[in-house]
Amino acid sequence: CRPGTHDHIREMNRRVYSSGNVMTVGEVSAPTVEELANYVRTEREEFDMAIPFVPPIEEINTWSPEKLKHDAWESYRIMPEEGWWARFLSNHDKPRQVSLYGDDGEYWEASAKLLAMFIHTLPGTPFIYQGEEIGMTNVSFPSFEDYDDPSTRDQYHQYILSGMDPSKALSLVRLESRDNARTPMQWDSSENAGFTTGKPWLKVNQNALKINVAAQRQDPHSIYSCYKNLIALRKTCPALSRGNLCFLDTGCPELIGLTRSYEGKGLLVFLNFSKDGHTIPSGLLENIGAVLMSSYDREGGYQGENLRPYEAVIFKMKD
């Protein structure tokens, strides 16, 4: 934040935003969560919501389930009532969320649903970036020349200049490239995934034959259906749209537990960010009611306190 930034934003708000019924979202860079909150505190009259910018390579090297939980709690702690958060896991500058935070191989579907359930059960407004609602993954182009992103090309050349083997350099930029989030939307299994009859700016991900909207639209157990169900749940459940947030001590850094509560009603959520099974401490299950959603709904849903790899479950809590 440069000197005068907040003054300029407040002036824009006063002269432009406040004159109409609009909602504003700012993409901001802030060194601390406290400074980020200054963009969206209601009394400051700046933005309604803010999206913090984090360089992709930095996140690839530092993320963990514990960090996701810590960041979510810090933002909530600093501003529980007098502002609002934009919640997101994906955007046009990041690798695909299921490839970064989940598993785009064996547990592709379960982990994509887990990530959807995580972001939709946090306070704030979830932002859905095109393609995450069907679990689009990182692309793995066979050649460096297939990449269009200038930063990817620059990084590749830096690796080569440092003496790195070209195949190793290519494998690294595949993970980091912003082009992972910029390949054409995968609508169906036709040519160019139904995105265009012309030539797209980037090649279509080869898995478009399997991962596409048409294949998931009529499937009640698809990732697409999971997102629809989560959106419907947020609309009908005040605990998700207005409720307090509390993270639980599960004794395991890869197992996140949280509650959302509002006016005596609440939800209990567990998310296993791991390829290993983890057990929910029995003491945390004393007040559970009906299972509302499960990332293993295709396999019959929640089977007990021993959570499977990338299993997530949302319970209604007893009144």
C-alpha positions as CSV (number, residue, x, y, z in Angstrom):
1,C,0.0,0.0,0.0
2,R,1.6,3.3,-1.1
3,P,0.9,6.6,0.7
4,G,-2.4,8.0,-0.4
5,T,-3.8,4.7,-1.7
6,H,-6.6,4.6,0.9
7,D,-7.4,8.3,0.3
8,H,-7.8,7.6,-3.4
9,I,-10.1,4.6,-2.8
10,R,-12.3,6.6,-0.4
11,E,-12.5,9.4,-3.0
12,M,-13.6,6.8,-5.7
13,N,-16.1,5.4,-3.3
14,R,-17.5,8.9,-2.5
15,R,-17.6,10.1,-6.1
16,V,-18.5,6.9,-8.0
17,Y,-19.4,3.8,-6.0
18,S,-21.7,5.4,-3.5
19,S,-23.9,7.0,-6.2
20,G,-25.3,3.7,-7.3
21,N,-26.4,0.3,-6.0
22,V,-23.1,-1.4,-6.7
23,M,-20.8,-3.9,-4.9
24,T,-17.1,-3.4,-5.1
25,V,-14.2,-5.8,-4.9
26,G,-10.6,-4.7,-4.8
27,E,-7.6,-6.7,-5.7
28,V,-5.0,-5.5,-3.2
29,S,-1.6,-6.2,-1.9
30,A,-1.1,-6.0,1.8
31,P,1.8,-7.1,4.1
32,T,-0.5,-8.0,7.0
33,V,-4.1,-9.1,7.5
34,E,-4.6,-6.0,9.5
35,E,-3.7,-3.8,6.6
36,L,-5.9,-6.0,4.3
37,A,-8.8,-5.4,6.6
38,N,-8.4,-1.6,6.3
39,Y,-9.6,-1.9,2.7
40,V,-12.9,-3.4,3.7
41,R,-13.9,-2.2,7.1
42,T,-17.4,-0.7,6.7
43,E,-16.7,2.5,8.5
44,R,-13.7,3.3,6.3
45,E,-16.0,3.4,3.2
46,E,-13.5,1.9,0.7
47,F,-14.3,-1.5,-0.8
48,D,-17.0,-3.9,0.1
49,M,-14.7,-6.9,-0.3
50,A,-11.0,-7.4,-1.1
51,I,-9.0,-10.1,-2.8
52,P,-5.4,-10.3,-1.5
53,F,-2.8,-10.9,-4.2
54,V,-0.3,-13.6,-3.5
55,P,2.4,-14.6,-6.1
56,P,1.7,-18.1,-7.3
57,I,5.2,-19.5,-6.7
58,E,5.2,-18.2,-3.2
59,E,2.0,-20.1,-2.4
60,I,3.2,-23.3,-4.0
61,N,6.2,-23.3,-1.8
62,T,4.4,-22.4,1.5
63,W,0.9,-23.6,1.5
64,S,-0.3,-26.3,3.9
65,P,-3.7,-27.3,5.5
66,E,-2.6,-25.6,8.7
67,K,-1.8,-22.4,6.8
68,L,-5.2,-22.4,5.0
69,K,-6.8,-22.7,8.5
70,H,-4.5,-20.1,10.0
71,D,-5.2,-17.6,7.2
72,A,-8.9,-18.1,7.4
73,W,-9.0,-17.7,11.1
74,E,-6.7,-14.6,11.1
75,S,-8.9,-12.8,8.6
76,Y,-12.1,-13.7,10.6
77,R,-10.5,-12.8,13.9
78,I,-9.4,-9.3,12.7
79,M,-12.8,-8.4,11.3
80,P,-15.7,-10.6,12.5
81,E,-18.5,-8.0,12.2
82,E,-17.5,-4.7,10.7
83,G,-16.5,-5.8,7.2
84,W,-16.7,-8.7,4.7
85,W,-14.3,-11.0,3.1
86,A,-14.0,-12.4,-0.5
87,R,-13.2,-16.1,-0.2
88,F,-11.4,-17.8,-3.0
89,L,-9.0,-20.6,-3.8
90,S,-8.6,-20.0,-7.6
91,N,-8.1,-17.1,-10.0
92,H,-6.4,-16.4,-13.3
93,D,-3.0,-16.0,-11.8
94,K,-2.9,-19.3,-9.8
95,P,-2.5,-23.0,-10.6
96,R,-5.8,-25.0,-10.6
97,Q,-6.9,-25.5,-7.0
98,V,-7.4,-29.3,-7.2
99,S,-3.9,-29.6,-8.5
100,L,-2.4,-27.3,-5.9
101,Y,-4.4,-28.1,-2.7
102,G,-5.9,-31.5,-3.6
103,D,-5.1,-34.5,-5.7
104,D,-5.8,-34.3,-9.5
105,G,-5.1,-38.1,-9.9
106,E,-6.7,-40.9,-7.9
107,Y,-8.7,-38.6,-5.6
108,W,-9.6,-36.0,-8.1
109,E,-13.3,-35.9,-7.5
110,A,-13.2,-36.3,-3.7
111,S,-10.6,-33.6,-3.3
112,A,-12.3,-31.2,-5.7
113,K,-15.5,-31.5,-3.6
114,L,-13.5,-31.1,-0.4
115,L,-12.1,-27.8,-1.6
116,A,-15.6,-26.6,-2.6
117,M,-16.9,-27.6,0.8
118,F,-14.1,-25.7,2.6
119,I,-14.5,-22.4,0.8
120,H,-18.3,-22.5,1.0
121,T,-18.4,-23.1,4.7
122,L,-16.2,-20.1,5.6
123,P,-17.6,-16.6,6.5
124,G,-17.7,-14.2,3.6
125,T,-18.6,-14.6,-0.1
126,P,-17.1,-17.5,-2.0
127,F,-15.7,-16.7,-5.5
128,I,-15.9,-19.5,-8.1
129,Y,-13.3,-19.2,-10.9
130,Q,-14.3,-20.7,-14.2
131,G,-13.6,-24.4,-14.4
132,E,-13.3,-25.1,-10.7
133,E,-16.9,-26.1,-10.5
134,I,-16.1,-29.1,-12.7
135,G,-12.7,-29.8,-11.2
136,M,-10.5,-28.5,-14.1
137,T,-6.8,-29.4,-13.5
138,N,-3.4,-28.1,-14.3
139,V,-2.4,-28.6,-17.9
140,S,0.9,-30.4,-18.8
141,F,2.0,-29.1,-22.2
142,P,4.7,-31.3,-23.8
143,S,6.8,-28.3,-24.9
144,F,7.9,-25.0,-23.4
145,E,6.8,-23.4,-26.7
146,D,3.2,-24.3,-25.9
147,Y,3.1,-21.8,-23.0
148,D,2.0,-18.3,-23.6
149,D,2.4,-16.7,-20.1
150,P,5.4,-14.2,-20.2
151,S,6.3,-15.0,-16.6
152,T,6.4,-18.7,-17.4
153,R,8.7,-18.1,-20.3
154,D,10.9,-15.8,-18.2
155,Q,11.1,-18.3,-15.4
156,Y,12.0,-21.1,-17.8
157,H,14.9,-19.1,-19.2
158,Q,16.1,-18.3,-15.7
159,Y,16.2,-22.0,-14.8
160,I,18.1,-22.8,-18.0
161,L,20.6,-19.9,-17.4
162,S,21.2,-21.3,-13.9
163,G,22.3,-24.6,-15.5
164,M,19.2,-26.6,-14.9
165,D,18.3,-29.5,-17.2
166,P,15.6,-28.4,-19.7
167,S,13.3,-31.3,-18.7
168,K,13.6,-30.3,-15.0
169,A,12.9,-26.7,-15.9
170,L,9.9,-27.6,-17.9
171,S,8.5,-29.8,-15.0
172,L,8.8,-26.8,-12.6
173,V,7.2,-24.2,-14.8
174,R,4.3,-26.6,-15.5
175,L,3.5,-26.4,-11.8
176,E,3.9,-22.6,-11.6
177,S,2.5,-21.4,-14.8
178,R,-0.5,-19.0,-14.8
179,D,-1.5,-20.8,-18.1
180,N,-2.8,-23.6,-15.9
181,A,-5.8,-21.4,-15.1
182,R,-6.1,-19.9,-18.6
183,T,-6.8,-22.9,-20.9
184,P,-10.2,-22.8,-22.6
185,M,-13.2,-23.7,-20.6
186,Q,-14.1,-27.4,-21.0
187,W,-17.8,-27.4,-22.1
188,D,-18.0,-30.8,-23.7
189,S,-16.0,-33.5,-25.4
190,S,-16.2,-32.0,-28.9
191,E,-13.3,-30.3,-30.7
192,N,-11.7,-27.6,-28.6
193,A,-13.9,-28.8,-25.7
194,G,-16.8,-26.9,-27.3
195,F,-15.2,-23.6,-26.4
196,T,-14.7,-22.3,-30.0
197,T,-14.8,-23.3,-33.7
198,G,-11.7,-21.3,-34.2
199,K,-8.2,-21.7,-32.9
200,P,-8.0,-20.9,-29.1
201,W,-5.0,-19.0,-27.7
202,L,-3.9,-22.0,-25.7
203,K,-4.3,-25.7,-26.4
204,V,-7.2,-27.4,-24.6
205,N,-6.3,-29.6,-21.7
206,Q,-6.2,-33.2,-22.9
207,N,-8.5,-34.4,-20.1
208,A,-11.4,-32.4,-21.5
209,L,-12.8,-35.6,-22.9
210,K,-13.5,-36.7,-19.3
211,I,-13.7,-33.4,-17.4
212,N,-16.3,-31.1,-19.0
213,V,-19.6,-29.5,-18.2
214,A,-21.8,-31.8,-20.3
215,A,-20.5,-34.9,-18.6
216,Q,-21.3,-33.5,-15.2
217,R,-24.5,-31.5,-15.7
218,Q,-26.9,-34.4,-15.3
219,D,-24.8,-36.4,-12.8
220,P,-26.2,-35.9,-9.3
221,H,-22.8,-37.0,-7.8
222,S,-20.6,-34.8,-9.9
223,I,-18.4,-31.9,-8.8
224,Y,-20.7,-29.6,-10.6
225,S,-23.7,-30.9,-8.6
226,C,-21.6,-30.5,-5.4
227,Y,-21.2,-26.8,-6.1
228,K,-24.9,-26.4,-6.9
229,N,-25.8,-28.1,-3.6
230,L,-23.4,-25.9,-1.6
231,I,-24.8,-22.7,-3.1
232,A,-28.3,-23.9,-2.3
233,L,-27.2,-24.8,1.3
234,R,-25.7,-21.3,1.8
235,K,-29.0,-19.7,0.6
236,T,-31.1,-21.7,3.1
237,C,-28.8,-22.0,6.1
238,P,-28.2,-18.7,8.1
239,A,-25.3,-20.4,10.0
240,L,-23.3,-20.3,6.7
241,S,-24.3,-16.8,5.6
242,R,-24.3,-15.1,9.0
243,G,-22.9,-17.5,11.6
244,N,-19.9,-17.3,13.8
245,L,-16.8,-19.4,12.9
246,C,-14.9,-21.6,15.3
247,F,-12.0,-24.0,14.4
248,L,-11.7,-27.2,16.4
249,D,-8.6,-28.9,17.7
250,T,-8.6,-32.2,15.9
251,G,-5.0,-33.2,17.0
252,C,-4.0,-33.6,13.3
253,P,-2.7,-30.8,11.1
254,E,-4.2,-32.4,8.0
255,L,-7.7,-32.7,9.5
256,I,-9.6,-29.4,9.7
257,G,-12.7,-29.2,11.9
258,L,-14.9,-26.1,12.2
259,T,-18.3,-25.0,13.3
260,R,-20.6,-22.3,12.0
261,S,-23.4,-21.2,14.4
262,Y,-26.2,-18.7,14.3
263,E,-29.1,-18.1,16.8
264,G,-28.8,-21.5,18.4
265,K,-28.4,-23.5,15.1
266,G,-25.2,-24.7,13.6
267,L,-23.2,-26.9,11.3
268,L,-20.1,-29.0,12.0
269,V,-17.6,-29.6,9.2
270,F,-14.6,-31.9,8.9
271,L,-12.1,-31.9,6.0
272,N,-9.3,-34.4,5.6
273,F,-6.6,-32.7,3.4
274,S,-4.6,-35.9,3.0
275,K,-4.2,-39.1,0.9
276,D,-4.2,-40.9,4.2
277,G,-7.2,-41.7,6.4
278,H,-7.7,-39.8,9.6
279,T,-10.0,-40.3,12.5
280,I,-12.3,-37.6,13.9
281,P,-11.8,-37.5,17.7
282,S,-15.0,-39.0,19.2
283,G,-15.5,-36.1,21.6
284,L,-16.1,-33.8,18.6
285,L,-19.0,-35.9,17.3
286,E,-21.2,-35.7,20.4
287,N,-23.7,-33.2,19.0
288,I,-23.9,-34.3,15.4
289,G,-27.3,-34.6,13.7
290,A,-28.0,-35.4,10.0
291,V,-25.3,-35.5,7.4
292,L,-26.0,-32.7,4.9
293,M,-23.2,-33.3,2.4
294,S,-20.2,-35.6,1.8
295,S,-17.4,-35.5,-0.7
296,Y,-17.9,-39.3,-1.0
297,D,-21.6,-39.1,-1.9
298,R,-20.9,-41.2,-5.0
299,E,-19.7,-44.0,-2.7
300,G,-22.6,-43.8,-0.3
301,G,-21.5,-40.8,1.8
302,Y,-20.2,-40.6,5.3
303,Q,-19.4,-44.0,6.8
304,G,-18.1,-43.2,10.2
305,E,-15.4,-41.3,12.1
306,N,-12.5,-42.8,10.1
307,L,-12.4,-40.3,7.2
308,R,-11.1,-41.6,3.9
309,P,-8.5,-39.7,1.8
310,Y,-9.8,-36.2,1.0
311,E,-13.1,-36.9,2.6
312,A,-15.1,-33.9,3.8
313,V,-18.5,-34.0,5.6
314,I,-21.0,-31.4,6.7
315,F,-23.2,-32.2,9.7
316,K,-26.2,-30.5,11.0
317,M,-25.7,-30.0,14.7
318,K,-28.4,-30.9,17.2
319,D,-30.3,-28.0,18.5
